[in-house]
Amino acid sequence: MCGICGKLTCDGKPVQEGLIRKMTSVLSHRGPDGEGVYLSSPHPGYSSAMAVGLGHKRLSIIDLSDAGRQPMSNEDKTVWLVFNGEIYNFQTLRDELERKGHRFTSRTDSETIIHLYEEEGIGAVKRLVGMFALAIWDEKTQSLCLARDHTGIKPLVYCRGGNSFVFASEIKGILQDPEVSREMDWDALELYLTLNYIPAPYTIFRGIRKLKPGHILVMQKGEIREEAYWNIDLNINGAGGAVDLEAQKHALYKALEEAVQMQMMADVPLGAFLSGGIDSSILVGLMARNSSRPVKTYTIGYQDMPMYDETAYARETALFNKTDHHEFKLNAEDVINAIPQALASQDEPFGDSSAVPVFIVSRETARDVKVAISGDGGDELFAGYRMYRGENLYAQYCRIPAWIRKKIIEPAGLALSDSRDEPVADYLRVIKKFLRGAKGSLAERFLAWNDIFPREMRKEILGVPGRRDRDLDLGLKILAARLDELHHDDINRMLYADLKVSLPGDMLKKVDSMSMFHSLEVRVPILDHRVCELAFSMGGGWKMRNGKGKYILTETFKNIIPPSLHNRPKSGFEMPVSKWLKTDLKYLIEEYLSKDGLARQGIFNYTVIKQLIVNLAANRSDTSWQLWNLIAFQVWYRHYGQV
C-alpha cells in the first residue's frame, strides 16, 4: 500500500521536482518506508512537448528490499509505473510472463504490472485480481494511463488544467500544485448534504474529480478518454428458489475461501479486524482454517457504553477460532480525544461518524501488524442493512388500507420522540425513518432511507444568494440511474446501487483514509471482484429471506462462526454521537456552528441549524447525524476551504 502522485504537461514546460516532492510529502502517512521521484527527459526517437513527473511513497508489504522501489520501469526505461495496492494473482501472471521471455529483478507485484502492460497495454488491468490505483507513463505512445480497481477500494483523484494534468491518491496531494483552483463545487456540497459523502466522480473541488471504480483513464495528445473495464453482468437473471441452494453455498464458500487465501499473502505481520458481526467473524474463521499459526485479531469496545460495545461477541469468535486476540476497551475520553485528528485528516467533507472508531482500531492495530483483513462489502453484496429489510417490509405495509396508513399510523409514528441514546428510543427512530421513506418510487424510497437532510431542508439550509439553482435532486438522479442499470429483482438493484455509489464513496473511503493515516494496509476479501460477480448471480430471495438479511451468507458459513452470531443483527464499530453532542462534544457545536461564525462564512442558514440544535437538546428528534455532518464540513472548510 502506498501513495502515488504525478503531473503531465502538454506545453513543453518541464515538471518541477520540487512540486512532485511536495505532493509526496503530504502523502507520507500512506508510505513511510520509502520515497521515489521520476522526471521524464527527452527519449531518443520520441519527440514531444509532453513532460511527466511521477512520485511515490512506499509502504513495504511484498519484497521489502530496495528492488521494490517506485517509480519503477521496464528494462529500456520506456514504461514507468507508480502503483498503490496489492495484486493477489501476481505470481500466476508472473509465471506466465516468464514463460514468454520476460525477466524480473524483484519479487514485487508492481513489476508484474509493467511486464503485463508491455504485453497487453492498459487492457491488462482486466486480468488483475486485487485492489489498486495506478498510473503508467508510456514514452513510446506518449500517454499517461490511470486505472482504479473494480470496486474502488483504493482512491485516485485527478485534475485537468489548461495544459496540464495532475493526479494523486488523495486530494491534498493535488492541492500542492498552485495552478489547481480551490473553487468549491456546489453540486458536490448538495450531494454531501444528501448522502453524507461525495460520490465519484465528484469531489468538493470543482476542478478535481475521482476516477470511478472499475475505470481506466488515458491522457494522450492533450485528450482524455475514460472508460469502464469491469462491471457485473447487468442482464444476469439472478436465481431465487429455482437453483439448488447447496450448489450456491458450495460456490460461495469456495470463492470466498480462495479470496481469503490469496489475501493472506504478505512479507510482514498480518491480522484481522473483528467487530463481532457476521462478516468479520466469517473471515476470521476462514483465516484460522488456512493458517498454521493463531490469527491475530483486533477489536475495540467501550467501558461505559454497553449499547455500543461488541467485544463480548468478538471475544466469542476469537475463542471459537483460537485466535491471538487483542481487545481495546475505550472510555469516552479516549474516543473524544481522537475526534479532532480524525476529522482534520479528511481533505474533503466526510460525515460518517463511524470513521472515528475505525481511526482508533487502525491506530491500535498498526502498533502490532502492518496488514489487516476487514469484512467490508458483506452488507452491500448480501443485504445486511436495515433499508433492505425496509424494502422487503414495504410491500406488506402497502397492504394496509391507505387511509389507515396516512391518517393513523404515519401521524402517530412520526410524532414520536426518538434518540440513539437508548435501545427503545433508537427503535422508534428506525420506525420513523421507515415511515418517512415508505412512499413513491423505489429510487425515492431508497434515497429517503439513506439521506441525511431531506430535500426541503436542503433547499433551505444553504444561505448563499444565487446558489439555490443547484440541482436538489442530483442524489436521487444518481441513485435512480444505478437502480435502472441492473435488470434484476429490487433487492439486488438496491445492492447494485450501493456497490457503485455508497460502498466506494462512504465505506471504502472511510477504511482507506482512517487506516492509511496510520500506515496500515487493510484488505477486503469479500470484495474480490469474482465474489461480487457470484453474489449478483444470486437472487435477492437468497439474500433477504423471511425478513432476515445475509441469509445465504450465514447459511454457507454457519459452521465456522459461533451459533450465537447466526441470528445477530448487523453490528460494527460505532460511537454514541447523539449522547456526546449533548455532553462532552457540545463544544463542537459551539465552536463550529455558532451564529456569528456561520454568518461570517456565509454558506449556511443559521435558523435551520439552530432548530436542529434545539431538537437534539430537547430530545424531540435525533438530529445528531445532521449536526455531525455540518461539523465535519466546517472542520474541512477551516483546513482546505479557505484560500
Order of alpha helices (4+ residues) and beta strands (2+ residues): beta-alpha-beta-beta-beta-beta-alpha-alpha-beta-beta-beta-beta-alpha-alpha-beta-beta-beta-alpha-beta-alpha-beta-alpha-beta-alpha-alpha-beta-alpha-alpha-alpha-alpha-alpha-alpha-alpha-alpha-alpha-beta-alpha-alpha-alpha-alpha-alpha-alpha-alpha-alpha
